[in-house]
Amino acid sequence: MSPYSLKVEGSSPQCTTPSERNGQRLMSVKVGCLHVNPTSKHGRRKFFIQLLALCFIPHAALILQNCTAMAQLSNTLDASLYLDTEVRTNLAVGETVMAFQKERLSATKATCQQEFRQESREHQQYVPFKRMSVYEQINSVLLLYMTRNIKSTVSPLWRTSASHEVWSARRTLGIGVAVFIIVLLASPVLILLLRHTIWTIQTFTESIELSNQRLVAEKRKSDVLLSRMLPMAVIRRLRAQRTVPAESFDAVTIFFSDIVGFTNISATSTPIEVINMLNMLYRLFDEKIVQYDVYKVETIGDAYMVVSGLPQRNGNRHASEIADMSLSLMRGLEGARVPHRPEELLRIRAGINTGPCVAGVVGTTMPRYCLFGDTINTASRMESTGEAMKIHISQTTKKALDSIGKYEIESRGIIDIPGKGVMETFWLLGKIGGLPQESPRCMRLHDYDQNILEMLIKS
């Protein structure tokens, strides 16, 4: 990994799909009447079954409708067949009656001989004429009624109507059976097409999720890069408002430091050696300042600038936070030596000043959170006029620390500060009771040997 590579904590080296993350729940979507997770295997299966059921409802309704129609057509066909049977039965009865009439006619002709006629005439003399007349009328009416029924039954209209109804019923039944078979054959094809469509949608969803994970990973990297240029409070305000106006702070404490004799060291060292030395030094500083309520403004060459009290105001604790941090940095540099010159000590100067300032985001291509005001200039003068391995503070910083107490401060006297005139300044010697216990990770600079240094630079 190169010295300038960026590693985002909490992010995996590669993006995975939901099924590869052991069922990690990412989202829940309401589909129909169920809440499913379309990114998990179980959720995709449930979604497929539900979608299949929803799409199969119209087919089930069509199949039910066809079955009902087929049942009705079957009843109609049975009725038509029954009517055809009745017609045929009536025709058979008519033929039977006609045969009986023919037999009756033959019997009448056979019995109507001369003797029978003579006896009939003698018998008619005793039977009243009216009775025979009534009998003949009833007989003629019955014969006329039966003749009409037979003629109407023999008519082709009944046969044509019955045959047409039977043919219509059979045709409609055949159409219903054909539609039912088509629906049954089309259902598996539709299910396969639906499954392919769902698989395409799921693949597209996984692709979108994978792109979203990559976007989130890239966003984390950009957030880390942005947090190294701007404070988090400013970043949140910038995201919410798109612009961050300059803000005035009544009291902040500024810390400056640089390496004593850095110009001579740079002139007699290779660029790689200088970069290695600065990386080792700033890594130590960065590990220590995270324990305090301070913000690292910038590093320019060997200059290291830190502020407390902005962008988040912390009351009157800004002076004590910078003081504790400065003492911790000095303690970490005790006995430190230039890595590529073991015989030469690595020493720094430090200057602190307290006062008002204005802070804001400057620039658009590479925005920086910059501080403006005389307080920054005075803090820089405190550093440049200081001495090696000593913390030079102004009178305003001394007053702020005196209000807090527990700090050992020694007067340096009245000196001439370039660009500021004559000022009384002070040395910050230490803290009464000592500094709090530091984390085991916060090592002193001389604890880093050359092998550890190379590992730190390569990482």
C-alpha positions in Angstrom: 0.0 0.0 0.0 1.4 3.4 -0.9 2.0 6.1 1.7 -0.9 8.1 0.4 -3.4 5.3 0.1 -6.7 5.7 2.0 -8.3 3.0 4.1 -11.9 3.4 5.3 -12.6 1.7 8.6 -15.6 -0.6 8.7 -15.7 -1.2 4.9 -14.9 -4.5 3.2 -12.4 -4.7 0.4 -15.1 -5.9 -2.0 -18.8 -5.4 -2.3 -21.0 -8.5 -1.9 -24.6 -9.3 -2.6 -27.1 -9.8 0.2 -27.0 -13.6 -0.2 -23.3 -13.6 0.4 -23.6 -11.7 3.7 -25.4 -14.5 5.6 -28.8 -13.0 5.4 -28.0 -9.5 6.5 -31.2 -7.5 6.5 -30.9 -4.4 4.4 -34.4 -3.4 3.5 -38.0 -4.4 3.9 -40.6 -3.7 1.2 -44.4 -4.2 1.5 -45.5 -6.3 -1.5 -49.2 -7.0 -1.5 -50.1 -7.9 2.1 -46.6 -9.1 3.1 -43.4 -7.4 4.1 -40.5 -9.1 2.3 -36.8 -8.4 1.9 -36.1 -8.7 -1.9 -32.4 -8.7 -1.2 -32.4 -12.1 0.7 -32.9 -15.5 -0.7 -36.0 -16.2 1.5 -37.5 -12.9 0.5 -37.0 -13.5 -3.2 -38.6 -16.9 -2.9 -41.6 -15.4 -1.0 -41.8 -12.6 -3.5 -41.8 -15.1 -6.4 -44.6 -17.2 -4.8 -46.7 -14.2 -4.1 -46.3 -12.7 -7.6 -47.0 -16.1 -9.1 -50.2 -16.5 -7.0 -51.3 -12.9 -8.0 -50.7 -13.6 -11.7 -52.4 -17.0 -11.5 -55.7 -15.6 -10.0 -57.0 -14.5 -13.5 -56.2 -17.9 -14.9 -57.9 -19.6 -12.0 -61.0 -17.4 -12.6 -60.9 -18.3 -16.3 -60.6 -22.0 -15.6 -63.5 -21.8 -13.1 -65.6 -19.9 -15.6 -64.9 -22.5 -18.3 -65.8 -25.3 -15.9 -69.1 -23.6 -15.1 -69.8 -23.0 -18.8 -69.0 -26.6 -19.5 -71.3 -27.8 -16.8 -74.1 -25.6 -18.2 -73.4 -26.9 -21.7 -73.5 -30.4 -20.5 -76.9 -29.8 -18.9 -78.1 -28.2 -22.1 -76.8 -31.2 -24.1 -78.6 -33.6 -21.8 -81.8 -31.6 -22.1 -81.5 -31.6 -25.9 -80.9 -35.3 -26.0 -83.8 -35.9 -23.7 -86.0 -33.8 -26.0 -84.8 -35.8 -29.0 -85.6 -39.0 -27.1 -89.1 -37.7 -26.3 -89.7 -36.8 -29.9 -88.6 -40.3 -31.1 -90.8 -41.9 -28.4 -93.8 -39.9 -29.6 -93.1 -40.9 -33.1 -93.0 -44.5 -32.1 -96.3 -44.1 -30.2 -97.8 -42.5 -33.2 -96.8 -45.3 -35.5 -98.2 -47.8 -32.9 -101.5 -46.0 -32.9 -101.6 -45.9 -36.7 -101.0 -49.7 -36.7 -103.8 -50.2 -34.2 -106.1 -48.1 -36.4 -105.2 -50.2 -39.4 -105.9 -53.4 -37.4 -109.2 -52.0 -36.3 -110.1 -51.1 -39.9 -109.2 -54.6 -41.0 -111.3 -56.2 -38.2 -114.3 -54.0 -39.1 -114.1 -55.0 -42.7 -113.9 -58.7 -41.8 -116.9 -58.6 -39.5 -119.1 -56.5 -41.6 -120.6 -59.4 -43.6 -124.2 -59.8 -44.6 -125.1 -61.8 -41.5 -123.5 -59.3 -39.2 -125.2 -56.5 -40.9 -128.6 -58.2 -40.5 -128.1 -58.8 -36.8 -126.9 -55.3 -36.4 -130.1 -53.9 -37.9 -132.2 -56.1 -35.6 -130.2 -55.0 -32.6 -130.4 -51.3 -33.5 -134.1 -51.6 -33.1 -133.7 -52.2 -29.4 -130.8 -49.7 -28.8 -131.7 -46.0 -28.7 -130.4 -44.1 -31.6 -129.0 -41.3 -29.4 -126.6 -43.6 -27.5 -125.0 -44.8 -30.7 -124.7 -41.2 -31.8 -122.9 -40.2 -28.7 -120.5 -43.1 -28.9 -119.7 -42.3 -32.5 -119.1 -38.6 -31.6 -116.7 -39.5 -28.8 -114.9 -42.0 -30.9 -114.5 -39.5 -33.7 -113.2 -36.8 -31.3 -110.6 -39.2 -29.9 -109.5 -40.3 -33.3 -109.3 -36.6 -34.5 -107.1 -35.7 -31.4 -104.8 -38.6 -31.8 -104.5 -37.9 -35.5 -103.6 -34.3 -34.9 -100.9 -35.2 -32.3 -99.4 -37.7 -34.6 -99.4 -35.3 -37.5 -97.7 -32.6 -35.4 -95.1 -35.1 -34.1 -94.4 -36.3 -37.5 -93.8 -32.7 -38.7 -90.1 -32.0 -39.6 -90.1 -28.8 -37.5 -89.6 -30.7 -34.3 -86.9 -32.8 -35.7 -85.0 -29.8 -37.1 -85.3 -27.8 -33.9 -84.1 -30.7 -31.7 -81.2 -31.5 -34.1 -80.2 -27.9 -34.1 -80.2 -27.6 -30.3 -78.1 -30.8 -30.0 -75.6 -29.5 -32.6 -75.3 -26.1 -30.9 -74.8 -27.7 -27.5 -72.1 -30.0 -28.8 -70.3 -27.1 -30.6 -70.4 -24.9 -27.6 -69.1 -27.7 -25.4 -66.3 -28.4 -27.9 -65.3 -24.7 -27.9 -65.3 -24.7 -24.0 -63.1 -27.8 -23.9 -60.7 -26.3 -26.5 -60.4 -23.0 -24.5 -59.9 -25.0 -21.3 -57.1 -27.0 -22.9 -55.4 -23.9 -24.3 -55.5 -22.2 -20.8 -54.0 -25.3 -19.2 -51.2 -25.5 -21.8 -50.6 -21.7 -21.6 -50.3 -21.7 -17.8 -46.8 -23.4 -17.6 -45.5 -21.2 -20.4 -46.8 -18.1 -18.6 -45.2 -19.4 -15.3 -41.8 -19.9 -17.1 -42.0 -16.4 -18.6 -43.0 -14.9 -15.3 -40.1 -16.7 -13.5 -37.7 -15.4 -16.1 -39.0 -11.9 -15.7 -38.7 -12.1 -11.9 -35.2 -13.5 -12.2 -34.3 -10.5 -14.5 -35.8 -8.1 -11.9 -33.9 -9.8 -9.1 -30.6 -9.7 -11.1 -31.2 -6.0 -11.8 -32.0 -5.4 -8.1 -28.7 -7.1 -7.1 -26.9 -5.0 -9.6 -28.4 -1.9 -8.2 -27.6 -3.0 -4.7 -24.0 -3.8 -5.7 -23.7 -0.3 -7.3 -25.2 1.2 -4.2 -22.7 -0.6 -2.0 -19.8 0.7 -4.1 -21.3 4.2 -4.0 -21.5 4.0 -0.2 -17.9 2.8 0.0 -16.8 5.7 -2.3 -18.9 8.1 -0.2 -17.1 6.9 2.9 -13.8 7.5 1.3 -14.9 11.0 0.2 -16.2 11.7 3.7 -12.8 10.7 5.1 -11.0 12.9 2.7 -13.4 15.7 3.3 -13.1 15.3 7.1 -9.3 15.7 6.7 -9.9 19.1 5.0 -12.9 20.4 7.0 -14.2 19.8 10.6 -17.2 17.5 10.9 -19.4 20.2 12.2 -18.7 22.3 9.1 -19.2 19.2 6.9 -22.7 18.6 8.4 -23.6 22.2 8.0 -22.3 22.3 4.4 -24.4 19.2 3.5 -27.5 20.8 5.1 -27.2 24.3 3.9 -24.8 23.9 0.8 -23.0 27.0 2.0 -21.1 27.7 5.3 -20.8 31.4 6.1 -17.8 32.7 8.0 -18.3 32.6 11.8 -16.8 34.8 14.5 -15.5 33.3 17.8 -15.0 35.5 20.8 -12.3 33.3 22.4 -10.2 30.5 21.0 -6.7 29.2 21.7 -4.2 28.7 18.9 -1.1 26.4 18.9 1.8 26.6 16.5 4.9 24.4 16.4 7.9 23.9 14.1 11.1 21.9 14.1 14.2 23.7 15.3 16.8 23.9 12.6 14.5 22.4 10.0 16.1 24.5 7.2 19.6 23.1 7.9 18.3 19.5 8.3 16.5 19.8 4.9 19.5 21.2 3.2 21.7 18.3 4.3 19.2 15.5 3.9 17.5 13.8 0.9 13.8 14.6 0.2 12.9 11.0 1.2 14.6 11.4 4.6 12.8 14.7 5.2 9.5 13.2 4.3 10.1 10.1 6.5 11.0 12.4 9.4 7.9 14.5 9.0 5.6 11.5 8.6 7.0 10.0 11.8 6.6 13.3 13.7 3.1 14.1 12.5 1.9 10.6 13.1 2.9 11.0 16.8 1.2 14.3 16.9 -2.0 13.0 15.3 -2.2 10.1 17.7 -1.9 12.4 20.7 -4.2 15.3 19.8 -7.2 12.9 19.3 -7.4 12.7 23.1 -8.2 16.4 23.4 -10.9 18.7 22.3 -8.9 20.3 19.5 -8.9 20.6 15.8 -5.9 20.2 13.5 -6.0 23.2 11.1 -3.1 22.4 8.8 0.5 21.5 8.4 2.8 23.5 6.2 6.2 22.1 5.9 7.4 21.6 9.5 4.7 23.9 10.9 1.9 22.3 12.8 -1.2 24.3 13.7 -3.9 23.3 16.1 -6.9 25.2 17.6 -9.4 24.6 20.4 -12.7 26.4 20.8 -13.9 26.1 17.2 -15.8 25.1 15.2 -17.6 23.7 18.3 -17.4 26.2 21.2 -16.3 24.6 24.5 -16.7 27.5 26.9 -13.4 28.4 28.7 -11.8 24.9 28.2 -10.0 25.8 25.0 -6.9 27.1 26.8 -6.6 24.1 29.1 -7.1 21.7 26.2 -4.3 23.3 24.2 -2.1 23.5 27.2 -2.5 19.8 28.1 -2.0 18.9 24.4 1.2 20.9 24.2 2.6 19.4 27.4 1.8 15.9 26.1 3.5 16.6 22.7 6.6 17.8 24.6 6.7 14.8 26.8 6.4 12.5 23.7 9.4 14.2 22.1 11.7 13.8 25.1 14.9 12.2 23.9 13.8 12.1 20.3 16.4 12.1 17.5 16.4 12.7 13.8 15.8 9.2 12.3 18.5 9.4 9.7 20.9 11.3 12.1 20.9 9.4 15.4 23.5 11.7 16.9 21.2 14.8 16.4 18.3 15.6 18.7 14.9 16.4 17.2 13.5 19.4 18.9 10.5 21.7 18.3 9.4 25.2 19.3 5.8 25.8 20.4 3.7 29.0 20.8 0.2 29.5 22.2 -2.1 32.6 22.1 -5.7 33.1 23.1 -8.1 35.6 21.6 -10.9 36.2 19.1 -10.8 35.1 15.5 -12.9 34.5 12.4 -13.2 31.1 10.7 -14.7 30.0 7.4 -14.3 27.7 4.4 -12.1 29.2 1.7 -11.8 27.9 -1.8 -13.9 25.7 -4.1 -11.5 23.4 -5.8 -9.7 22.4 -2.6 -11.7 24.0 0.2 -9.9 24.6 3.4 -11.1 25.7 6.8 -9.0 28.8 7.5 -8.6 31.1 10.5 -8.2 34.8 10.3 -7.4 37.5 12.9 -4.6 39.0 14.9 -4.8 36.1 17.4 -3.4 33.8 14.7 -0.5 36.2 14.0 0.3 36.5 17.6 0.4 32.8 18.1 2.7 32.4 15.2 5.0 35.1 16.7 5.0 33.2 20.0 6.2 30.1 18.2 8.9 31.9 16.1 10.3 33.8 19.1 10.3 30.8 21.4 13.0 28.4 22.4 13.6 24.7 21.7 11.5 22.3 23.7 9.7 25.1 25.5 6.1 26.3 25.3 5.9 30.1 24.7 2.5 31.6 25.7 1.0 35.1 25.6 -0.4 37.1 28.4 -4.0 36.4 27.3 -3.3 32.6 27.4 -1.8 33.0 30.9 -4.9 34.8 32.1 -7.1 32.0 30.7 -5.0 29.3 32.4 -4.8 31.3 35.7 -8.6 31.3 35.8 -8.5 27.5 35.5 -5.5 27.0 37.8 -3.3 23.9 38.2 -0.6 25.1 35.7 3.0 26.0 36.3 3.7 29.2 34.5 7.0 31.2 34.5 7.4 34.8 33.2 9.9 35.3 30.4 9.8 39.0 30.8 9.2 41.8 28.4 10.5 41.1 24.9 10.2 42.7 21.5 7.9 40.7 19.3 8.4 41.4 15.5 5.3 43.1 14.1 3.7 43.3 17.6 6.0 45.5 19.6 7.0 45.0 23.2 5.0 42.3 25.0 5.3 40.4 28.3 5.3 36.6 27.6 5.5 33.5 29.7 6.7 29.9 29.7 4.3 27.0 30.3 6.3 24.6 32.4 3.8 21.9 33.4 0.6 21.0 35.1 0.3 20.6 38.9 -0.4 17.0 39.6 0.8 15.9 36.2 -1.0 15.0 33.0 -3.6 12.3 32.9 -2.5 8.7 32.0 -2.1 8.4 28.2 -3.3 5.6 26.1 -0.8 2.8 25.5 -1.0 3.5 21.8 0.6 7.0 22.4 4.3 6.2 22.3 7.1 8.5 22.5 9.0 9.4 19.4 12.2 7.8 20.4 10.3 4.5 20.9 10.0 4.2 17.1 13.0 2.4 15.7 13.9 2.3 12.0 11.9 -0.8 11.2 8.7 0.5 12.8 9.3 3.8 11.0 9.5 2.0 7.6 6.3 0.0 8.4 4.4 3.2 9.4 5.5 4.9 6.2 4.5 1.9 4.0 1.1 1.6 5.7 
